[in-house]
């Protein structure tokens, strides 16, 4: 995983991991409501959240269920499928990357769509799908 500074760096050199761990601390508890709050805050603050990040840093063992619950509450969330290396750094795994949909025109922002497309292509290249 890439732990570079987030786009919303607080100025203290915080990494993506730090940001997600702080969000976890800001929304304590393991009931489904606390998990939904953490996930939504993470998507808002970090821009997107992968399945692995949700499990490791937000303590959400079933992120897809929390996303479904948020969608049922009216939150618009897009899913981009990417190939990401595992924590062990071995073969990449196909996993979801969840992104909040801005409430402007019903679609994701062009810049974010471009970044997601780039991440997907990079993941495919990493996985050897494209040569």
N, C-alpha and C positions, 0 to 999 in steps of 0.2 A: 504494500500500500504506500501511497505517497503522503507523507505527513508535512507537506509544505505549509507555509502560512496560508491562512484562509483569506478569501477576498474581503472579509470583514475583520481583518486583524485588529486587535484591540490596541495595537501599538506596543505591546509588551513582548512581541516575538512569539505569541501563542501559535501553536501548531493546530492542525485540524483535530488531532487526537485530543489535545488540551481543551479545545473548544467543546468537543463532544462530551468529554468527561465533566466539564463545568456545567453543561446543560443537564447531565445526569444528576449532578449535585443540586441543581436548581429545582428539579422536579422529583423529589424523593418518593419512594414507594414502588411496589411492584404490581399493584392492581392495574387493570386494563386502562383505566382513565389516566393514571400517571404515565403509563407507557405511551399512550396516544399523545399526551401533552409533550413528552420528551421528543417523540418522533417528529411532531409538527414543528416544535421549536428548532430542532436540528435541521430540518429541511429549510426553514426560514433563515436561520443563521449561517449554515454551512453551504447552502445552495442546493445540495443534494445529499442523500444518505444511501449507502449500499447496505445490502443484507448483512454482510460481515461487520460493518461498522455499527449497525444497530445492535447486533448481538454482543460484540466485544465491549463497546464503550457506552451504550445506552441501556444495556441489560434488558433487551427486548428479544426474547428467544424466538418469537414467531412474528417477525415484522410484517409479513404479508397479511396476516390476520388484522393487525393494528391498522394497516393501510386500508383494508376493506372496511373496517369500522369507521375510519375517518371519512372515506368516500361516502358511506351510508349517512354520515352526518352532514354531507354537502361539501366537504373539502375536495377541491379538484387536485388530483395528483396524477402525474404522468409516470410511466415506468419505462425506463430504457434498459435493455439487456446488454450487459458488458461482460467481457472476460477479464477477471482480476486474479492476480496471483494469490495463493493462500498465505496464511500467516507463516507457514514453513518456507515460503518462497519457491515452491515447486510449481507443478503444472497449474495453469490458470483455470479458474472455475467460472462457469456462466452464472451470473447473479444479477439480481435486480438493482437498479439505481433509481431511487424514488426522488421526484422533483415536484414541488408545489407549482401549480399552474397560476400565473399572475391573472388577476381579474381584469385584464385589459384585452378585449377582443376575443376572449375564449381560448387562446392558444398560448404556447410558451413563447417567451421573448426570442427574437431572432438570434441574438448573441448566445443565449443559453442553448437553443436548438443546435447552433453550430458547434458549440463545445461538446454537447452530447454526441453529435455525429462524429466528431473528431475522436472522442473517447471510445466510441464503438469501433471505429476503423482501427484505432491503435490496439484495442483489445483483440480484434480479429487478426491483425498482423502478429501480435505477440503469440497468439494461439496457433499460428501457422496456417490459418484458413486462407488468407490471401498471400500470394507469393509474388 
